[in-house]
Amino acid sequence: MEIGGRSESQNETKKGKSKTPRKPKESLLKQKSPAEFFAENKNIAGFDNPGKSLYTTVRELVENSLDSAEAISELPVVEITIEEIGKSKFNSMIGLVDRERVDAQLYDDYETAKAREKRLAKEARAQEAQSKNAALGKKVKDQSTMKGMKGRGEASFYRVTCKDNGKGMPHDDIPNMFGRVLSGTKYGLKQTRGKFGLGAKMALIWSKMSTGLPIEISSSMKAQSYISFCRLDIDIHRNIPHIHLHEKRNNDDWWHGAEIQVVIEGNWTTYRFLQHEFVNIGKSLAERLIGEMGPEFSPKMVVKSLTDQQIVRINQLFRQAKFDDPTGDCLSPAGEYNLRLGIIKELHPDMVATYSGSAQVFEGHPFIVEAGVSVGGKDVKQGLNIFRFANRIPLLFEQGADVVTRTALKRINWGSYKINQTQDKIGVFVSVVSTKIPFKGTGKEYIGDDINEIATAVKSAIQQCCIQLKSKIIKKMLAREQQERKRNLSRYIPDATNAVYDVLKHMSQSHASKKKRYSGEEAEILSNITANLITKETIKEKLAEHVEKVDHEMALEYATQSGVTEEPREDVFIQTLDPENKFIEFQSPIFVFRLISVLGAGIFVKTQYIPRLAEISHLFVLKSIWSRSEESAREAVEVAKEHFPGVECKWGDKGLDEIIQDESILGVAVVLAAQYQVDMSLKLLKAGKHVLQAISEIETSLSSYKSICANSPGYPIWAVAENYRFEPALVESKKLLADIGKMMSVQLIIEASMNSANPYFSSSWRRNYTGGFILDMGVHFIAGLRMLVGCEVTSVSAMTSHVDTTLPPPDNISSVFHLENGCSGVFAMILWRIVGINGTVEIGRGNQDGQHGYTISFYGAGGHCKSNFYPFSGVTAELKAFLHDISQANLKKGSSYEVEPRLSFIEGARDVAVLDAMLESGNKNGALVQTRLHMYLGASLRLGYEWVCSLLYQLGFKSKMRPRERNLLSSIHIYKARKRQNASEFSLCPVALATTTTTATKKREGNIKLQDLYFVLCIMIKFFFDWILEF
């Protein structure tokens, strides 16, 4: 649990009801004009990139000219002029002045001296290699296509003019024929090249998008005395022509036809896409961009005030500037795990590998490519079996032209990965996700192969999968080859048998006639040969048994390496570790881990648990939220649905029973009132659920939990949420304590407003909770204290008071406490301060950039101070730890699992014990109260060790003891538990150990007998067993 900072009461006057009717919500329905649609999806019409756009423009204009000439039965005479326009000339055409670069490092082609030297050396080596190849008669690459340094990002512009002798166009129809998409004269049944009324309009749209210049049309019909001249562009959003000039001019030559002139961006030599990245522009980069565009630009300019020239200037700079790639957070890929499961489920392959690439950019839109490659499987044909997905939707048609198909068939050298492209059963799965998939055609059936960025990413993803498979295939091949070599031995058994038997027969005959030359075992074998006890059949059987044994061993080794077992197997996968997933997660095809539920719908659930769970939603599935009333349950579910759309709403006894009986729910977070949480937790634990309890509890409930574990086939986890033990600020502070030397004093000062108007304090259950909010909230600060100092609080003396009568008593507490390490401190119930010999560590609440958290300050002995800020994240960390514990415990399946110590029920009970002792001391007007440590086995064993040392000291081992152990004699106490008569709690009473040395002991000092020591140790062991069994 996390408690907010200072609470302030706010008294606001109630506003009167306004008579103005509430404004209806804006409709989500939107409409787009045909021009806007084709501008956003220009690849449908063939305007994919500058190179293809130039070709498409020329083709469309020529087709229109041919159709126009054929309409009047004229032999077509078409004149095409393509004029390249440089950047300077283009800028002068639009009235834009060229500017020198001010901030060179802002540009994408910026090159340091070292990088330039490296590039020139690389180019020199490449040129030298080209010269050698040319001298040897080998093929030489065109120098223009060789990759050098990045250019200055200066786009090429072209003025395309098409003039024909065709039919011409009526004067009044020209604006609509060029400035309104889907308007034309070719919608009849006559055979024509044009059909959709789209080509020339798309050229105009491309011109507007790339250069901003209008199109110019001159046209005249047969026997017409004037030439119609029109200069226009198109209003893309309204799909209407925007006419700059429309007039009639003299036609002295009685010319007929049409002349169309348009200026567009193109690429005459290369065929590739330009990337425009317009995200990740921070404040500093924005200022640099504005400064680079010149004095006529300022940060406070209104966007609507930009002129056409200024828009072109911005466009040019954005083409040349350097931007970071998008993060890809806006994308929702399928994920390697889901892709792997899908492949296994559908194909049942022998081997499978998956890979997910990082986000890349195409035309300003991020995309991610995921791939999977499988080998073998049921009902899989030989060769390549390609499966394509775009935005997680399968693509079934027009596979041949798709980038995935062409890459798998032509760009992957399968043989280099030990995969036979024609004989092996290969499954290739590629998924592309993007905010804008560049489909070819409106059918959205394939992605073109001419997109270099996507083609490169697809190839890289498939290759990464093949690399993973290669190592597995090589191991499998080696195991198979070794197995074959062993099996081949059986072929030589007959020949080997004959040879060995003949040699042994000859040796046995010579052995009988000559003197002894062999050892006992050798002589015995030769004797058996002579007596026909060892024959050829015997040797043959032994050799066969040996080969069979070796073959069996190799089969086991082969099965181990290839992943095949004699029994049915269950595939389990381990999720990769990354900054977002800090715990190993095991997953299997039978279930998807993890389904959890939340019991409770109060303010802490809505303000803390649901937002924190949303941060780690990739680790689990939130199945349901339960509350005692339907109204509160629905309120919490409404909050959760923003992050967990499928969460179910449960309430009352029926809803609770459904959660308990639902075997798919592994863990439950119990965020209920303190009075009800223990009974609810025990009920869930009995049903086999893992429980994360929001509030610490006294130790008396532990016996019930142990009884449940003893009678349950599994070991359900009972964890206590304590975010203070997970807060980064406290974790880092504990590391700093090593630098302050010996601890001198500790201060824990809590100065927070406990106004009853605060919703965290005003809950009805808190008013009926014994100990009030002090006990509920104080345990968190005690947890932080105990974690920092690393030892227990042994005794306390406290004073309490009751100021706000609307809150349960007490609401103020001040205490002095004594630590196990001998240090003392004060608790004034948000500040931790630990003072050492060499410095001080202080932790206090802080705020940075709107984030709430803790500020750690380290004050050194020399007076220097070093501070760091850590935002609150303890709740998220504790929830992650609980989910990790559930995963590990689920894998144990019946075995006990040691949970994260910081979530231990015992740790929470220790915190409560300290606060209980403080409240008890307050009731006794500050009397010293010992904390109840009898249940802590660690402390008991430590006291027991000290008792052993003192006994040994009394028995004469004085010289072998450390000084600290000798000093224990005068102050050692052991604590023996006894039950209170009026309650089921335990208390401790000190029993002084005799410290006087008897006369008999003095006589035996230095001359102790073994049986005496044995007798004392037996008594000690019996005492400890009795002590432990009592609990």
Secondary structure as GFF3:
##gff-version 3
##sequence-region A 1 1031
A	DSSP	alpha_helix	34	40	.	.	.	ID=ss1
A	DSSP	three_ten_helix	42	45	.	.	.	ID=ss2
A	DSSP	alpha_helix	50	71	.	.	.	ID=ss3
A	DSSP	beta_strand	79	85	.	.	.	ID=ss4
A	DSSP	alpha_helix	87	94	.	.	.	ID=ss5
A	DSSP	three_ten_helix	104	106	.	.	.	ID=ss6
A	DSSP	alpha_helix	113	135	.	.	.	ID=ss7
A	DSSP	three_ten_helix	143	145	.	.	.	ID=ss8
A	DSSP	beta_strand	156	164	.	.	.	ID=ss9
A	DSSP	three_ten_helix	171	173	.	.	.	ID=ss10
A	DSSP	alpha_helix	174	179	.	.	.	ID=ss11
A	DSSP	alpha_helix	199	210	.	.	.	ID=ss12
A	DSSP	beta_strand	215	220	.	.	.	ID=ss13
A	DSSP	beta_strand	226	235	.	.	.	ID=ss14
A	DSSP	beta_strand	240	250	.	.	.	ID=ss15
A	DSSP	beta_strand	257	266	.	.	.	ID=ss16
A	DSSP	alpha_helix	283	292	.	.	.	ID=ss17
A	DSSP	three_ten_helix	303	305	.	.	.	ID=ss18
A	DSSP	alpha_helix	308	320	.	.	.	ID=ss19
A	DSSP	alpha_helix	336	347	.	.	.	ID=ss20
A	DSSP	beta_strand	351	356	.	.	.	ID=ss21
A	DSSP	beta_strand	360	362	.	.	.	ID=ss22
A	DSSP	beta_strand	365	375	.	.	.	ID=ss23
A	DSSP	beta_strand	383	390	.	.	.	ID=ss24
A	DSSP	beta_strand	393	395	.	.	.	ID=ss25
A	DSSP	alpha_helix	403	410	.	.	.	ID=ss26
A	DSSP	three_ten_helix	414	417	.	.	.	ID=ss27
A	DSSP	beta_strand	425	434	.	.	.	ID=ss28
A	DSSP	alpha_helix	452	487	.	.	.	ID=ss29
A	DSSP	three_ten_helix	488	492	.	.	.	ID=ss30
A	DSSP	alpha_helix	493	513	.	.	.	ID=ss31
A	DSSP	alpha_helix	520	530	.	.	.	ID=ss32
A	DSSP	alpha_helix	536	562	.	.	.	ID=ss33
A	DSSP	beta_strand	573	574	.	.	.	ID=ss34
A	DSSP	beta_strand	586	587	.	.	.	ID=ss35
A	DSSP	beta_strand	595	599	.	.	.	ID=ss36
A	DSSP	alpha_helix	603	604	.	.	.	ID=ss37
A	DSSP	pi_helix	605	609	.	.	.	ID=ss38
A	DSSP	alpha_helix	610	615	.	.	.	ID=ss39
A	DSSP	three_ten_helix	617	619	.	.	.	ID=ss40
A	DSSP	beta_strand	621	627	.	.	.	ID=ss41
A	DSSP	alpha_helix	630	640	.	.	.	ID=ss42
A	DSSP	beta_strand	648	651	.	.	.	ID=ss43
A	DSSP	alpha_helix	652	661	.	.	.	ID=ss44
A	DSSP	beta_strand	665	670	.	.	.	ID=ss45
A	DSSP	alpha_helix	674	686	.	.	.	ID=ss46
A	DSSP	beta_strand	690	693	.	.	.	ID=ss47
A	DSSP	three_ten_helix	699	701	.	.	.	ID=ss48
A	DSSP	alpha_helix	702	711	.	.	.	ID=ss49
A	DSSP	beta_strand	718	720	.	.	.	ID=ss50
A	DSSP	three_ten_helix	723	725	.	.	.	ID=ss51
A	DSSP	alpha_helix	728	736	.	.	.	ID=ss52
A	DSSP	three_ten_helix	737	739	.	.	.	ID=ss53
A	DSSP	beta_strand	743	749	.	.	.	ID=ss54
A	DSSP	alpha_helix	764	767	.	.	.	ID=ss55
A	DSSP	alpha_helix	772	789	.	.	.	ID=ss56
A	DSSP	beta_strand	793	801	.	.	.	ID=ss57
A	DSSP	beta_strand	812	819	.	.	.	ID=ss58
A	DSSP	beta_strand	824	827	.	.	.	ID=ss59
A	DSSP	beta_strand	831	836	.	.	.	ID=ss60
A	DSSP	beta_strand	839	848	.	.	.	ID=ss61
A	DSSP	beta_strand	851	860	.	.	.	ID=ss62
A	DSSP	beta_strand	865	871	.	.	.	ID=ss63
A	DSSP	alpha_helix	874	892	.	.	.	ID=ss64
A	DSSP	three_ten_helix	901	903	.	.	.	ID=ss65
A	DSSP	alpha_helix	905	923	.	.	.	ID=ss66
A	DSSP	beta_strand	929	930	.	.	.	ID=ss67
A	DSSP	alpha_helix	937	954	.	.	.	ID=ss68
A	DSSP	three_ten_helix	958	960	.	.	.	ID=ss69
A	DSSP	alpha_helix	963	967	.	.	.	ID=ss70
A	DSSP	three_ten_helix	968	970	.	.	.	ID=ss71
A	DSSP	beta_strand	973	979	.	.	.	ID=ss72
A	DSSP	beta_strand	986	992	.	.	.	ID=ss73
A	DSSP	alpha_helix	999	1004	.	.	.	ID=ss74
A	DSSP	alpha_helix	1010	1029	.	.	.	ID=ss75
###
